[in-house]
């Protein structure tokens, strides 16, 4: 470690139980092989398969230890570590000579929650201090505490997993799962009669009504035990004395996921269901878990079991779910959340099948780590129907002696991925933006050269490629390789600001049209239609991408980028809500139109005719366009274009 390191850091190290009691010279000798490491917010400190070669002492900041789920978007945090805590206790067995034969033994990962500084302490330093009883006692206590806390965390997560199954969004309405008719009691009923009613009707709760038949409370088994039995209560106690007044309620047309959120956020297990001010049913947590929609779950299971010959059956199954979501008028952003998870499973499975097919043809397993990315609507998590393929491959750099073998393998894999996706229902990209094409696959170094070439030659074609590329999203591969790739993208675009500037110039040349009152606008401007993609969706995407890149954010879906821009105060909460509203409006119109075209078997187009929109939709579109125009102006301003 640098001997000129901050004096406060040296002092914090010297007072830590691992080093306390050492002389200044001893400390200096020990720290010679240690290394200070700095991590930015959300940066990975340890990957799941990173070799452990010592411990990390947190000197500044906060880190969290987590396990990624089978779905790349899900993870469970096991513990949060702060200043003075140490990372890497799971590897102490290696230090003590208990080597594991399992190469994937380190299932956990560590990420900085905020900017952090850590001291990497190699095993020889720990060995040099191991003779000190104080050090051994400290390590034993820390390992014991960590073991206790993690077991408690895992136990709680296992309970949650057994309750809720896969963490997919649920799409049922409450009236589909509630119990009816609801069991009611009067506010003045004796509590013993209330208990007898609950036993007779086999229910764990009743609602309490006043003389006007209005809901004023709820009584659960827990209420009876806590407020009657535990207090030695008997005859003479009435319902209103033991009820929970003003209970949480839910509308009968609310969605399943809204009820689940209420249960989790409020720590309750019963929700009276309301329709036009009257209680009509009861929804319990057990109702949701017993009757939850299995359609999505069954499709996920079927996807995992499909092969090349049967994977084509997944498209109509997913379209059935999509049809129900559209028919129920579920919010479009939530609809896309549900459908994106299904498509993600489908394409990941297709890539897995492609890898197996290449191996079966004698090419063997992947020779190096690789990542497969989606672009376009799939990359933005906006794909609601299977359209064109849009994807690319990135793989590790290799020496000259292996380059031909590696390139041959990934040429074969790229072709096989395209074939499997086509079998699943994705058309080939007319612009050939697919991993089967040499310009859309390559080593890390090759991609670095490619990106630099785009930035140095800012032609209209390269700018178009850049916009499509910046919508990339990792769907299959290695997270550590992904972080390296994002680092390459960041380095190139940070150095080549002229490329971003030229992209902004193109936005200036295509201002978002705005409308005043829709009816007057139709007559005065003689505008009968608008291209919802070209005039609304694309400008919104491009502006969020440009603003994000301008502020050092180089990945994420539109809503994820928006959240990040709020975090760094580029947008305030009000502006962000306006952009989310505009996004929802434009996507909703786009989804409705595309689905109608699909059902009527007519040619799909992104042109929206005002005559086909309801008055409410016209008004909302007018507001959305103004918001997107404002976003466009803010983006141009960030690049000095006024």
SVG drawing of the C-alpha trace seen along z (x, -y; Angstrom):
<svg xmlns="http://www.w3.org/2000/svg" viewBox="-79 -29 89 63">
<polyline fill="none" stroke="black" stroke-width="0.4" points="0.0,0.0 1.1,-3.5 2.9,-4.8 1.6,-8.3 -2.0,-7.1 -4.3,-9.4 -3.3,-9.6 -6.9,-9.0 -7.0,-5.8 -3.7,-4.6 -5.1,-5.4 -8.3,-3.5 -6.3,-0.5 -4.0,-0.6 -6.9,-0.6 -8.7,2.3 -8.6,5.5 -6.6,7.2 -3.7,4.7 -4.2,3.2 -1.1,3.6 1.4,3.6 4.3,1.1 4.5,-1.5 7.3,0.5 5.3,3.8 2.3,2.1 4.3,0.6 5.8,4.1 2.3,5.7 0.8,3.0 3.5,3.3 1.6,6.3 -1.9,4.8 -3.7,2.7 -6.2,-0.1 -9.2,0.3 -11.8,-2.3 -15.3,-1.4 -18.0,-3.6 -21.7,-3.4 -23.2,-0.1 -19.8,1.2 -19.1,4.9 -16.5,5.6 -16.5,9.3 -18.2,11.5 -19.6,14.9 -16.7,16.7 -13.9,14.3 -11.0,16.2 -10.7,15.2 -7.1,14.4 -7.6,12.7 -10.0,10.4 -11.3,6.9 -11.6,4.4 -14.1,1.7 -12.5,-1.7 -15.2,-3.9 -18.8,-3.4 -21.3,-0.6 -21.4,2.7 -24.0,5.5 -23.6,9.2 -26.2,10.8 -27.0,13.9 -28.4,13.6 -31.5,15.6 -32.1,17.8 -33.7,14.7 -30.9,12.2 -33.2,9.5 -33.8,11.0 -31.4,11.2 -31.5,11.6 -29.4,9.4 -27.9,11.5 -26.2,8.8 -25.1,5.2 -21.5,4.3 -20.3,1.0 -17.0,-0.7 -14.9,1.7 -16.6,4.8 -14.6,7.4 -15.6,9.1 -14.5,12.6 -15.2,14.7 -16.6,17.5 -13.1,18.0 -11.4,18.4 -11.7,22.2 -9.3,21.9 -6.8,20.0 -7.2,22.7 -6.5,25.5 -10.0,26.7 -10.0,26.4 -13.3,27.0 -13.4,29.2 -16.3,27.2 -15.1,24.6 -18.3,22.6 -18.1,22.5 -18.4,18.7 -22.1,18.2 -22.3,14.8 -21.4,11.4 -20.5,8.1 -21.5,4.7 -20.8,1.1 -24.0,-0.6 -22.2,-3.9 -18.6,-5.0 -16.4,-2.8 -12.7,-2.3 -11.5,1.1 -8.1,2.5 -7.3,5.8 -5.4,8.0 -3.8,11.1 -3.6,14.3 0.1,14.0 -0.7,10.9 -3.5,12.7 -1.1,15.6 1.5,13.2 -1.1,12.0 -2.7,15.3 -0.4,16.0 -2.1,13.1 -4.9,14.4 -6.8,11.1 -6.8,11.5 -8.0,15.2 -10.8,14.2 -11.9,11.4 -12.0,13.5 -14.0,16.3 -16.5,13.7 -17.0,12.1 -17.4,15.5 -20.0,16.6 -22.0,13.3 -21.9,13.4 -23.1,17.1 -26.0,16.3 -27.1,13.3 -26.9,15.0 -28.9,18.0 -31.6,15.7 -31.7,13.9 -31.8,17.2 -34.5,18.6 -36.7,15.6 -36.1,15.7 -36.9,19.4 -40.2,18.6 -40.9,15.9 -40.0,18.2 -42.3,21.0 -45.1,18.5 -44.8,16.6 -43.2,19.0 -41.6,17.3 -41.5,13.5 -43.5,12.9 -46.1,10.2 -49.6,11.4 -52.5,10.3 -55.7,11.5 -58.3,9.0 -59.3,9.1 -62.9,10.1 -61.4,13.3 -59.8,14.4 -61.9,12.9 -64.2,14.9 -67.9,14.0 -70.3,13.3 -68.5,11.5 -69.3,12.5 -70.5,9.4 -71.3,8.7 -72.9,5.7 -70.9,3.3 -72.9,4.1 -72.9,7.9 -71.4,9.7 -67.9,10.9 -68.8,14.5 -71.5,14.5 -68.9,13.1 -66.5,16.0 -69.3,18.5 -70.1,17.1 -66.5,17.4 -66.3,21.0 -69.6,21.9 -68.7,20.2 -65.1,21.5 -63.6,18.0 -60.6,16.3 -62.1,12.8 -65.4,10.9 -66.2,7.3 -67.9,5.0 -70.7,2.7 -72.5,-0.2 -76.2,-0.9 -75.9,-2.4 -74.3,0.8 -71.0,-1.0 -67.7,0.7 -66.1,-0.5 -63.8,2.3 -62.5,5.9 -62.1,8.7 -59.6,11.4 -58.7,14.5 -55.6,12.6 -57.8,9.8 -59.9,12.2 -56.8,13.9 -54.9,10.6 -57.9,8.5 -60.2,11.0 -58.6,14.3 -55.3,12.8 -57.1,10.2 -59.5,12.7 -62.5,11.1 -65.9,12.7 -69.6,11.9 -70.5,8.3 -67.7,7.3 -69.0,6.1 -67.6,6.2 -66.6,2.5 -64.5,2.8 -62.2,5.5 -62.3,4.7 -59.4,3.0 -61.0,-0.2 -60.5,-1.8 -58.9,1.3 -57.0,1.3 -59.3,2.0 -59.1,2.8 -61.3,2.3 -62.8,5.4 -61.3,4.4 -57.8,3.9 -55.1,6.2 -53.6,9.1 -50.2,7.4 -51.9,4.4 -53.3,6.6 -50.0,8.4 -48.2,5.1 -50.7,4.0 -50.2,7.2 -46.4,6.9 -46.2,3.1 -48.8,3.0 -48.1,6.3 -51.7,7.5 -53.3,10.7 -57.0,9.6 -58.4,7.0 -62.1,6.2 -63.1,5.8 -65.1,2.7 -67.4,2.0 -69.0,-1.5 -68.6,-2.1 -70.0,1.2 -68.0,4.2 -68.6,7.2 -66.0,9.7 -62.8,10.6 -59.4,11.1 -56.8,12.9 -53.1,13.6 -53.9,17.3 -56.5,16.6 -53.8,15.1 -51.4,17.9 -54.0,20.6 -55.7,19.1 -52.9,17.1 -52.8,17.1 -50.9,20.1 -51.0,19.2 -47.8,17.3 -46.1,19.9 -47.1,22.8 -45.8,21.0 -42.4,20.4 -42.3,24.1 -43.2,25.1 -40.5,22.8 -37.8,24.4 -38.9,27.9 -39.1,27.0 -36.7,28.0 -36.1,26.8 -39.1,28.7 -41.5,27.4 -40.3,23.9 -42.6,22.5 -45.6,23.3 -44.4,20.6 -45.4,17.6 -49.2,18.3 -49.1,19.1 -47.5,15.7 -49.9,14.0 -52.8,15.4 -51.4,13.8 -50.8,10.5 -54.4,10.6 -55.8,10.9 -53.6,8.1 -54.7,5.8 -58.4,6.8 -58.1,6.0 -56.7,2.6 -53.7,3.2 -51.3,0.3 -49.0,0.6 -45.7,0.4 -46.9,3.2 -48.0,5.2 -44.6,4.8 -43.0,5.9 -45.0,9.2 -44.4,9.9 -40.8,8.9 -40.2,11.6 -41.8,14.2 -39.8,13.1 -36.6,13.0 -37.1,16.6 -37.9,17.6 -34.8,16.0 -32.4,17.2 -33.7,20.7 -33.2,20.3 -29.6,19.3 -29.1,22.2 -30.4,24.6 -28.2,23.0 -25.1,23.5 -26.0,27.2 -26.6,27.6 -23.2,26.1 -21.6,28.5 -23.4,31.5 -22.0,30.7 -18.5,31.1 -17.5,27.6 -17.4,28.3 -18.3,25.9 -17.7,22.2 -13.9,21.7 -14.1,18.4 -16.6,16.4 -19.2,14.6 -22.2,12.3 -25.3,12.1 -27.2,8.7 -30.5,7.6 -31.0,4.2 -34.0,2.3 -37.4,2.8 -36.2,6.0 -33.2,4.2 -35.5,1.4 -37.8,4.1 -40.6,2.7 -41.2,5.7 -44.8,6.8 -45.0,8.8 -42.3,11.0 -40.8,8.7 -37.4,8.6 -34.3,10.0 -31.8,7.3 -28.8,8.6 -25.0,9.0 -22.3,11.1 -19.2,10.1 -16.5,12.5 -13.2,12.4 -10.0,11.5 -7.6,14.3 -4.1,14.6 -3.2,15.2 -2.9,18.9 -6.5,19.4 -8.2,16.5 -9.2,18.5 -10.7,21.3 -12.7,18.8 -13.9,16.8 -15.1,20.0 -17.0,21.1 -18.8,17.8 -19.6,17.5 -21.3,20.9 -23.0,19.9 -24.3,16.6 -25.8,18.5 -27.4,21.0 -28.9,18.4 -30.6,16.7 -31.9,20.1 -33.4,20.9 -34.9,17.4 -36.5,17.7 -37.9,21.1 -39.4,19.4 -41.1,16.8 -38.6,13.9 -38.1,12.7 -34.6,12.1 -33.6,8.5 -33.8,6.8 -30.9,4.6 -28.9,7.8 -28.3,6.5 -27.8,10.0 -25.0,12.0 -24.8,14.2 -23.2,11.2 -19.5,10.5 -20.1,6.8 -22.4,7.8 -20.1,10.1 -16.5,9.9 -14.0,9.9 -13.8,7.1 -10.9,5.6 -12.9,5.8 -15.8,4.1 -13.6,1.4 -12.2,0.8 -15.8,0.9 -17.1,-1.7 -14.1,-3.9 -14.7,-3.7 -18.3,-4.7 -17.4,-7.7 -14.6,-8.9 -16.8,-8.6 -20.1,-10.2 -22.0,-9.5 -25.8,-9.3 -25.6,-5.5 -23.2,-5.2 -25.4,-7.5 -28.3,-5.3 -26.2,-2.3 -25.2,-4.1 -28.7,-4.8 -29.8,-1.2 -26.6,0.1 -27.1,-2.1 -30.4,-0.3 -28.3,2.9 -29.4,5.2 -27.5,8.3 -29.7,11.4 -27.2,14.2 -23.6,14.5 -21.1,13.4 -21.8,10.4 -18.1,9.6 -17.5,9.6 -20.5,7.3 -19.0,4.8 -15.9,4.8 -17.9,4.2 -19.8,1.3 -16.4,-0.1 -15.3,0.0 -18.5,-1.7 -18.0,-4.4 -14.4,-5.0 -15.0,-5.3 -18.0,-7.6 -16.4,-9.7 -13.3,-10.3 -15.4,-10.8 -17.9,-13.4 -18.2,-14.6 -20.1,-11.4 -22.7,-12.3 -22.7,-15.9 -23.5,-14.7 -26.3,-12.5 -27.7,-15.6 -27.5,-17.6 -29.7,-15.0 -32.2,-15.4 -32.2,-19.1 -33.0,-18.6 -36.1,-16.5 -38.0,-18.5 -40.9,-16.7 -44.2,-18.1 -46.5,-19.7 -50.3,-20.3 -52.4,-22.8 -56.1,-21.9 -56.3,-18.8 -59.4,-19.8 -58.1,-23.3 -54.7,-21.7 -56.4,-19.4 -58.0,-22.2 -55.2,-24.8 -52.3,-22.5 -54.2,-20.0 -52.5,-17.3 -54.4,-14.0 -51.9,-11.7 -48.6,-11.3 -45.9,-8.6 -45.9,-7.5 -42.4,-5.9 -40.6,-8.6 -42.2,-11.6 -42.6,-10.4 -41.0,-7.1 -37.7,-7.5 -37.1,-11.1 -37.9,-10.0 -35.5,-7.1 -32.8,-9.1 -33.0,-12.0 -32.8,-9.7 -29.8,-7.8 -28.0,-11.1 -28.7,-12.7 -27.6,-9.5 -24.4,-9.2 -23.7,-12.9 -23.9,-12.2 -21.9,-9.0 -24.8,-6.4 -24.2,-3.9 -26.8,-1.2 -30.4,-0.6 -33.9,-0.6 -35.6,-4.0 -37.3,-3.9 -34.0,-2.7 -32.1,-5.6 -34.8,-8.0 -34.5,-6.8 -30.7,-7.2 -31.1,-10.8 -33.4,-11.6 -30.8,-10.2 -28.2,-12.6 -30.6,-15.6 -30.8,-16.0 -34.6,-15.7 -36.7,-16.6 -39.5,-14.3 -42.2,-16.3 -40.4,-16.3 -39.7,-12.6 -43.4,-11.9 -44.4,-13.9 -41.9,-11.9 -43.2,-8.6 -46.8,-9.7 -45.7,-10.6 -44.0,-7.2 -47.1,-5.4 -49.4,-7.3 -47.3,-6.8 -46.6,-3.1 -50.3,-2.5 -51.4,-4.0 -48.6,-2.1 -49.6,1.3 -53.3,0.8 -52.8,0.0 -50.3,2.8 -52.6,5.4 -55.6,4.3 -53.5,4.7 -52.5,8.1 -56.1,9.2 -57.4,7.8 -54.5,9.2 -53.7,5.8 -50.3,4.3 -48.6,3.0 -47.8,-0.7 -46.6,-3.2 -48.8,-6.0 -51.6,-7.1 -54.7,-8.7 -56.3,-11.2 -59.8,-10.3 -59.2,-6.8 -58.4,-8.1 -60.8,-8.8 -61.0,-12.4 -59.2,-11.4 -56.4,-9.7 -56.0,-12.9 -55.8,-15.1 -53.2,-12.8 -51.2,-12.5 -51.1,-16.3 -49.7,-16.5 -47.2,-13.7 -45.8,-15.4 -45.3,-18.6 -43.4,-16.7 -41.2,-14.9 -40.6,-18.2 -39.5,-19.7 -37.2,-16.7 -35.7,-17.2 -35.0,-20.9 -33.4,-20.0 -31.2,-17.4 -30.1,-19.9 -29.4,-22.5 -27.1,-20.0 -25.0,-19.9 -25.0,-23.7 -27.7,-23.7 -30.4,-26.3"/>
</svg>
